[in-house]
């Protein structure tokens, strides 16, 4: 037979809270403090110049072309491919000119190819 202390009610409650990952009042207060800090940071950054560097609110990113007209990322990639001429633009050149990440660039190229605005000359080379 096992003799010893039984589990206390407080110990049992703590076990269930931990096991089922139920947040405590302390956890929620920490989250609320962090949210308040982030809101203050966003407010300060927003009031500094109206633009947040490295922070997106879900709006489409607009880029500036030499003609000073705001265009979409797809238009920017398409202009780089057109500028390359009949020999086409490689993926590396497009990435260097636009500065976009690989995944974003692959998605844009896929979309432009689907819309038949560009075609694939060979693997990794695209022509308008």
ABEGO torsion letter per residue (X at the ends): XBBEBBBBAAAAAAAAAAAAGBBBAAAAAAAAAAAAAAAAAAAAAAAAAGBBBGBBAGBBBBBBBAAGBBBBAAAAAAAAAAAAEAAEBBAAAAAAAAGBBAAAAAAAAAAAAAAGABBBABBGBBBX
